[in-house]
Amino acid sequence: MSNFFNVIKGLVFGTNQNNIQENQVIENYNEAETHGICTRCHKTAKIKKYGLCEECFIARKELLNAANPEIYNQDTYIGINQNLDRLLQYNFNKIDIENAEIVEHLSGIEKAFLLYCDFKSVDDFKIAMYWFYQHFIDCNYLISKFVKNGYLEIKYSTVFSKLTSDILKEALKQANLKVSGTKSELAKRIEENFTEEQKSELAKNQGKKFVVTDKGFQEIGKYKPIIANDVDFENNCYSLILENKLDEAYQMMCKYEQNKLVSRGLNCDWNNPPEKKFRINLEKELPFKLPNCMKLYEKDVKATAIYTNIMGSNPRNAVPFFCQRVSANIDRKILEKAFIFLCLYESGALNLNYSDIENLEQEQKRIKNTPADVFKNLSIDDFIKAVNKKFIDSGLNIDTLKYDVLKDGTYNFTYNDYQIGRIKIGKRSSKMQIVTKDLPIWLENLTMDEYTNNIDKWVEYTKELI
């Protein structure tokens, strides 16, 4: 059973020997208590170690226990986490706006949590546990602080675009209005057709919300947390990378993990982190070509790949991180594939095929330049009707003309069990196979007329077969 806990702990929380030793100190800690303000819940109370009151001290102990199952005594893994839920849960009745502090600016973690609070239900706000495991925050106190400083409001919100599509459709259905369309279209339909009384009633039915104010969004700033939950850390670390101070950026990340109550990483001691070698350098050329649309932003592309890698994040997260820092009109599919390759390369992967990166932009342009009628007017049913008509007009017996659908959605046509061609019609691309005596030829992204005209080649080949 202890091995099972070790695996779970390693995968979810990582192992930090300092936490184990620290927790063992907590188990035996019995020093004299003093009065003061708790550094977490900000209440005046008897203060134990780390400047925490009794309740927050117990919560810290339980968090460390949950991260280190090998030091369990009689408590079970489930029991400890149930206790955490009780100690750390959000409680609207504990919000104390009057006694919250006035501040000039929020910290990076606080900015991230403020953004997280936006449009959450006041009555049923489920706080993700990572806020406690990683940052040990007091959500009741922070919400009080946000409201006191004018960053957050508690109100019935009429911003219907933030409601789910199901709620919007149900409201429109009750009002005998059209329920089809995108989420933004549904919200706009409510705005344009509902009376003020109906809008107010819909807002009240959803309950009060935490709504970030204009002042709050101004405080959060342009950058939103993508990979880390601390926008200040992200900006500072990224700035070091842009200056090619890669070792300093790596050390900053290690310190960031050290300061977490429960740090991430499988058996990683962030006080003595493993040596980091960088393959990407902002001052040296890459051993492969980026798509032309990314070359202008090569420095930011490199910096984003390095930052994503040292944070151990999914390469796909590099795309929104890059986009909010660089105002560039680049197809996201190009960015995603490029960053996957870049992050794999930076992590030390070998034998990568970079030709896909080089050809990707050209492929995207070809698809975008395809005549619109291919995707709007051509359907497989119309194509099959055209095939039948062409074969009948040519005097061929269509009773032996058959087709079956392959796993990839391609329609395979046969005549007397001989393959005569294939067709695949998609939303973004289409292709048709012409079979000849020598080899099959694929024609891609033609106009609708060109597809149907090429059925004549199927007819000619079929006549040759019989």
C-alpha distance (Angstrom), angle and dihedral (degrees) to the residues before:
residue distance angle dihedral
M1 . . .
S2 3.82 . .
N3 3.82 89.4 .
F4 3.79 89.4 54.8
F5 3.81 90.9 52.5
N6 3.79 89.6 48.1
V7 3.79 91.5 54.6
I8 3.79 93.1 47.0
K9 3.78 91.3 46.8
G10 3.79 92.5 48.6
L11 3.77 95.0 48.5
V12 3.79 97.0 44.4
F13 3.78 107.1 28.5
G14 3.79 109.0 10.0
T15 3.79 124.4 -133.5
N16 3.76 121.1 -81.0
Q17 3.80 115.2 179.1
N18 3.80 90.8 -161.6
N19 3.81 89.4 60.2
I20 3.82 90.3 51.8
Q21 3.79 92.8 50.8
E22 3.80 91.3 42.3
N23 3.80 91.4 51.5
Q24 3.80 91.7 49.9
V25 3.80 86.8 55.6
I26 3.80 89.0 50.7
E27 3.82 90.6 52.2
N28 3.81 90.8 58.1
Y29 3.78 98.4 33.1
N30 3.78 113.6 125.0
E31 3.80 107.0 148.0
A32 3.79 124.4 148.2
E33 3.79 114.7 -76.4
T34 3.81 125.4 -128.5
H35 3.79 133.3 -165.3
G36 3.79 120.9 -108.1
I37 3.82 145.8 110.0
C38 3.81 115.5 -56.2
T39 3.81 110.9 -120.4
R40 3.81 91.2 -139.3
C41 3.82 109.9 36.5
H42 3.86 93.8 22.0
K43 3.80 93.1 -136.8
T44 3.79 123.2 140.3
A45 3.79 105.5 -113.6
K46 3.80 145.5 120.8
I47 3.79 105.0 -52.8
K48 3.79 123.2 -141.1
K49 3.81 127.2 -176.8
Y50 3.85 120.5 -34.8
G51 3.81 90.0 25.3
L52 3.82 91.9 -75.6
C53 3.77 131.1 140.4
E54 3.81 121.4 -126.3
E55 3.80 95.6 -90.6
C56 3.83 95.3 45.6
F57 3.81 90.3 43.8
I58 3.81 89.8 55.6
A59 3.80 90.6 46.3
R60 3.82 90.5 53.0
K61 3.79 90.3 49.1
E62 3.80 91.7 50.5
L63 3.81 91.3 49.1
L64 3.79 91.2 53.2
N65 3.80 91.0 46.3
A66 3.79 90.7 51.8
A67 3.81 89.7 51.5
N68 3.82 93.3 48.3
P69 3.84 109.8 42.1
E70 3.84 93.0 170.9
I71 3.82 90.2 76.7
Y72 3.81 95.2 53.8
N73 3.78 116.4 130.5
Q74 3.80 114.4 -176.3
D75 3.79 98.4 -29.4
T76 3.77 117.3 100.3
Y77 3.79 126.0 -137.9
I78 3.82 90.2 -110.0
G79 3.80 92.7 46.3
I80 3.79 93.4 52.2
N81 3.79 92.8 50.3
Q82 3.78 91.4 47.4
N83 3.78 87.1 54.9
L84 3.80 89.6 49.6
D85 3.79 90.3 53.3
R86 3.79 89.6 53.2
L87 3.80 94.9 46.3
L88 3.77 99.4 41.8
Q89 3.78 105.9 32.6
Y90 3.78 121.8 124.5
N91 3.79 113.9 -105.1
F92 3.80 119.6 -175.4
N93 3.81 90.2 -159.1
K94 3.82 88.9 62.8
I95 3.80 93.5 58.5
D96 3.81 107.2 115.8
I97 3.80 107.2 -173.5
E98 3.80 95.3 165.4
N99 3.81 94.6 60.5
A100 3.83 97.6 38.8
E101 3.80 117.9 115.0
I102 3.80 128.0 -104.0
V103 3.82 112.7 -126.5
E104 3.77 135.5 -179.1
H105 3.80 95.9 -140.8
L106 3.79 139.4 4.0
S107 3.79 125.4 -120.9
G108 3.80 120.6 -112.8
I109 3.81 92.4 -100.7
E110 3.79 90.8 48.8
K111 3.82 91.3 50.9
A112 3.79 90.1 52.2
F113 3.80 92.4 48.6
L114 3.82 91.0 47.2
L115 3.80 89.5 55.8
Y116 3.82 89.0 46.7
C117 3.82 90.1 55.4
D118 3.80 94.5 55.8
F119 3.82 112.3 123.1
K120 3.79 94.2 -7.7
S121 3.80 116.8 147.9
V122 3.80 113.7 -98.6
D123 3.80 92.4 -149.6
D124 3.82 97.5 44.2
F125 3.80 109.6 26.8
K126 3.82 110.2 159.9
I127 3.80 109.4 -161.9
A128 3.80 114.7 -151.2
M129 3.81 109.6 -119.2
Y130 3.81 93.5 -129.7
W131 3.82 88.8 76.6
F132 3.80 87.5 64.9
Y133 3.80 99.6 37.0
Q134 3.80 94.4 47.6
H135 3.79 103.2 30.6
F136 3.83 107.7 12.3
I137 3.79 91.2 -138.2
D138 3.79 126.7 175.9
C139 3.81 101.1 -131.8
N140 3.81 94.5 -170.4
Y141 3.78 91.7 55.0
L142 3.83 94.3 44.3
I143 3.81 92.4 50.3
S144 3.81 88.9 50.1
K145 3.80 88.9 50.2
F146 3.82 92.9 48.7
V147 3.81 92.5 51.2
K148 3.83 93.4 44.3
N149 3.82 90.6 53.3
G150 3.81 95.1 45.6
Y151 3.82 96.0 -111.3
L152 3.81 94.8 114.6
E153 3.79 134.8 35.1
I154 3.79 131.6 -161.5
K155 3.79 109.0 -143.6
Y156 3.78 149.3 117.5
S157 3.78 102.6 -81.3
T158 3.81 125.1 -145.2
V159 3.80 93.2 -169.6
F160 3.80 91.2 116.4
S161 3.81 94.6 175.9
K162 3.82 87.2 77.1
L163 3.80 93.4 58.4
T164 3.79 119.7 93.5
S165 3.80 120.1 -94.1
D166 3.83 90.3 -115.6
I167 3.82 91.8 57.5
L168 3.81 91.7 46.6
K169 3.81 92.9 48.4
E170 3.79 92.3 48.8
A171 3.83 90.8 51.0
L172 3.81 91.1 49.4
K173 3.79 91.3 46.4
Q174 3.80 91.1 53.2
A175 3.81 88.3 52.0
N176 3.85 91.9 48.7
L177 3.79 91.7 -116.4
K178 3.80 130.6 138.1
V179 3.84 111.7 -78.9
S180 3.82 101.0 -167.4
G181 3.78 125.5 98.8
T182 3.79 140.6 62.5
K183 3.78 123.0 -45.7
S184 3.81 92.3 -101.8
E185 3.81 90.2 50.2
L186 3.81 91.0 51.1
A187 3.80 91.7 50.5
K188 3.81 91.4 47.0
R189 3.82 90.3 50.6
I190 3.80 89.7 55.2
E191 3.80 91.8 47.6
E192 3.80 91.9 50.9
N193 3.81 100.6 40.5
F194 3.81 107.5 30.6
T195 3.78 121.1 87.8
E196 3.79 118.8 -125.6
E197 3.79 88.4 -104.3
Q198 3.82 91.5 53.0
K199 3.80 91.5 48.2
S200 3.78 91.1 49.8
E201 3.81 91.3 48.8
L202 3.83 91.9 49.8
A203 3.81 90.3 49.7
K204 3.82 92.1 49.9
N205 3.80 91.7 48.6
Q206 3.80 89.2 59.3
G207 3.81 91.9 53.2
K208 3.77 128.6 -130.0
K209 3.80 118.2 -41.6
F210 3.76 137.4 -157.4
V211 3.81 102.6 -117.2
V212 3.80 123.6 -171.2
T213 3.82 109.9 -130.7
D214 3.80 127.4 -136.5
K215 3.80 87.0 -101.5
G216 3.80 88.7 52.8
F217 3.81 93.7 52.1
Q218 3.79 89.4 46.6
E219 3.81 88.8 53.9
I220 3.81 92.0 48.1
G221 3.79 88.2 53.0
K222 3.77 133.0 -164.3
Y223 3.79 97.4 -46.5
K224 3.77 122.0 70.9
P225 3.82 122.2 -162.6
I226 3.80 110.5 -95.2
I227 3.80 110.4 158.5
A228 3.83 102.1 10.9
N229 3.80 126.3 34.7
D230 3.78 90.8 -126.0
V231 3.81 118.1 77.1
D232 3.82 91.9 -170.8
F233 3.79 90.9 55.9
E234 3.80 92.4 45.6
N235 3.80 92.8 51.2
N236 3.81 94.4 45.7
C237 3.80 94.5 45.5
Y238 3.81 92.0 46.4
S239 3.82 90.9 49.2
L240 3.82 90.3 55.7
I241 3.80 90.2 51.4
L242 3.81 91.5 50.4
E243 3.82 87.0 55.0
N244 3.84 87.7 51.8
K245 3.82 90.5 -115.6
L246 3.78 90.8 138.2
D247 3.81 98.4 157.0
E248 3.81 90.7 51.0
A249 3.80 90.3 50.0
Y250 3.82 90.4 50.9
Q251 3.82 91.6 49.5
M252 3.81 89.5 49.3
M253 3.81 89.2 54.7
C254 3.83 90.9 49.3
K255 3.81 91.0 51.4
Y256 3.80 89.4 47.5
E257 3.81 88.8 57.4
Q258 3.81 92.5 44.5
N259 3.79 90.4 57.5
K260 3.79 93.6 54.8
L261 3.77 115.8 97.7
V262 3.80 89.7 -131.5
S263 3.80 111.7 20.4
R264 3.80 126.1 -154.9
G265 3.78 128.0 -121.2
L266 3.79 133.5 88.2
N267 3.83 108.2 -91.4
C268 3.80 90.4 -27.1
D269 3.80 121.2 150.5
W270 3.79 103.3 -155.1
N271 3.81 91.1 -165.3
N272 3.81 86.9 64.8
P273 3.81 102.6 25.1
P274 3.81 123.5 -176.5
E275 3.79 117.7 -93.8
K276 3.79 113.0 -91.1
K277 3.81 122.2 -144.3
F278 3.79 119.2 -167.5
R279 3.81 122.3 -147.0
I280 3.81 93.9 -177.7
N281 3.80 116.3 68.4
L282 3.78 123.2 -178.5
E283 3.80 91.3 -140.0
K284 3.81 96.6 50.4
E285 3.78 131.3 67.4
L286 3.78 121.1 -108.4
P287 3.83 116.5 -112.2
F288 3.81 89.2 -121.2
K289 3.79 138.1 42.5
L290 3.77 123.9 -97.8
P291 3.82 119.6 -142.7
N292 3.80 110.7 -83.0
C293 3.82 92.0 -113.4
M294 3.84 90.1 60.5
K295 3.81 99.4 44.6
L296 3.80 93.6 84.5
Y297 3.83 89.0 58.9
E298 3.81 97.2 39.3
K299 3.80 94.6 130.0
D300 3.81 93.0 54.3
V301 3.80 90.6 42.5
K302 3.81 90.6 55.5
A303 3.81 93.1 43.5
T304 3.80 91.9 50.2
A305 3.82 92.2 50.2
I306 3.83 91.1 49.4
Y307 3.81 93.3 47.6
T308 3.81 92.4 47.1
N309 3.78 89.9 50.2
I310 3.82 98.6 49.1
M311 3.82 88.6 48.2
G312 3.81 90.5 51.9
S313 3.81 90.8 -129.1
N314 3.80 130.4 153.7
P315 3.85 109.1 -87.5
R316 3.82 88.8 -128.1
N317 3.82 88.1 66.9
A318 3.80 87.0 63.0
V319 3.81 89.9 71.6
P320 3.85 99.1 65.1
F321 3.81 89.6 36.4
F322 3.83 90.2 55.3
C323 3.81 94.8 41.5
Q324 3.81 95.5 55.1
R325 3.81 90.5 52.7
V326 3.79 99.4 42.1
S327 3.80 123.2 47.9
A328 3.79 98.8 -144.9
N329 3.78 131.7 139.3
I330 3.81 98.4 -133.1
D331 3.78 125.4 148.8
R332 3.82 108.2 -105.4
K333 3.79 92.1 -137.6
I334 3.78 89.2 59.9
L335 3.80 91.2 48.5
E336 3.78 93.9 46.9
K337 3.79 95.4 51.1
A338 3.81 92.5 43.0
F339 3.82 93.5 50.8
I340 3.81 91.9 47.3
F341 3.81 89.0 56.7
L342 3.81 93.2 42.1
C343 3.81 93.6 50.3
L344 3.80 91.5 46.4
Y345 3.79 89.6 50.5
E346 3.82 92.5 48.0
S347 3.81 91.0 49.7
G348 3.83 90.1 56.9
A349 3.81 102.4 -99.8
L350 3.81 114.7 160.6
N351 3.81 135.9 -149.6
L352 3.79 95.2 28.6
N353 3.80 118.6 168.3
Y354 3.80 106.4 -131.5
S355 3.80 95.0 177.9
D356 3.80 87.9 89.3
I357 3.81 89.8 62.5
E358 3.79 92.7 48.3
N359 3.80 93.8 48.5
L360 3.79 97.5 40.3
E361 3.79 97.7 82.6
Q362 3.81 92.2 48.9
E363 3.80 89.8 49.8
Q364 3.81 91.9 51.0
K365 3.81 91.2 50.2
R366 3.79 91.1 50.3
I367 3.79 91.3 53.0
K368 3.81 92.8 46.1
N369 3.81 91.8 50.2
T370 3.80 92.8 52.1
P371 3.83 113.4 119.8
A372 3.78 108.9 -94.0
D373 3.80 94.3 -131.5
V374 3.82 90.4 69.3
F375 3.78 90.4 69.6
K376 3.80 99.9 29.6
N377 3.80 104.2 43.1
L378 3.80 108.9 24.6
S379 3.81 117.6 84.3
I380 3.78 130.0 170.6
D381 3.81 90.8 -117.6
D382 3.80 91.7 55.8
F383 3.78 90.0 47.0
I384 3.82 93.4 51.4
K385 3.83 90.2 49.7
A386 3.80 89.3 51.3
V387 3.82 90.9 49.8
N388 3.82 92.4 51.2
K389 3.82 92.0 47.7
K390 3.81 93.2 49.0
F391 3.82 92.2 49.9
I392 3.83 93.2 46.8
D393 3.83 91.4 48.1
S394 3.81 88.5 52.3
G395 3.82 92.1 53.9
L396 3.80 95.2 -111.8
N397 3.80 122.6 143.2
I398 3.81 106.7 -111.4
D399 3.83 92.1 -166.7
T400 3.79 88.1 87.1
L401 3.82 93.1 42.7
K402 3.82 106.7 103.9
Y403 3.78 140.0 162.0
D404 3.77 136.0 -164.2
V405 3.80 131.3 -167.9
L406 3.80 117.2 -117.5
K407 3.82 124.4 -147.0
D408 3.80 93.5 -97.2
G409 3.83 92.2 53.9
T410 3.81 95.2 -100.5
Y411 3.82 116.4 142.1
N412 3.81 111.4 -133.8
F413 3.85 113.9 -156.3
T414 3.82 122.8 -158.0
Y415 3.81 135.0 179.4
N416 3.81 117.2 -159.4
D417 3.81 85.3 -11.1
Y418 3.83 91.3 -58.2
Q419 3.78 115.0 124.0
I420 3.79 110.3 -119.7
G421 3.81 101.1 172.3
R422 3.77 149.7 -50.3
I423 3.81 137.3 -118.7
K424 3.80 132.0 -164.7
I425 3.80 120.1 -174.8
G426 3.80 116.3 -169.2
K427 3.79 137.2 172.0
R428 3.81 93.1 -109.0
S429 3.80 104.2 21.5
S430 3.81 140.0 14.7
K431 3.78 135.0 -169.0
M432 3.80 140.1 -175.4
Q433 3.81 129.3 -156.7
I434 3.81 120.9 -139.8
V435 3.83 113.3 -163.3
T436 3.81 118.3 -149.5
K437 3.80 133.5 173.4
D438 3.79 90.7 -97.0
L439 3.82 106.9 37.7
P440 3.82 142.4 -27.7
I441 3.81 116.4 -95.0
W442 3.81 124.0 -153.6
L443 3.80 119.4 -145.6
E444 3.81 113.8 -164.3
N445 3.81 135.8 -159.4
L446 3.80 98.3 -6.6
T447 3.78 125.6 162.0
M448 3.79 117.4 -91.1
D449 3.82 92.4 -104.1
E450 3.80 91.4 51.4
Y451 3.80 91.2 53.4
T452 3.79 93.8 51.5
N453 3.82 92.7 42.3
N454 3.80 90.1 55.3
I455 3.81 89.4 60.6
D456 3.86 84.2 80.4
K457 3.82 87.1 69.5
W458 3.80 88.8 55.6
V459 3.78 88.9 52.1
E460 3.83 92.1 49.7
Y461 3.81 92.2 49.2
T462 3.83 91.3 47.0
K463 3.80 91.0 53.5
E464 3.80 89.5 51.8
L465 3.82 89.9 53.0
I466 3.82 94.4 53.7
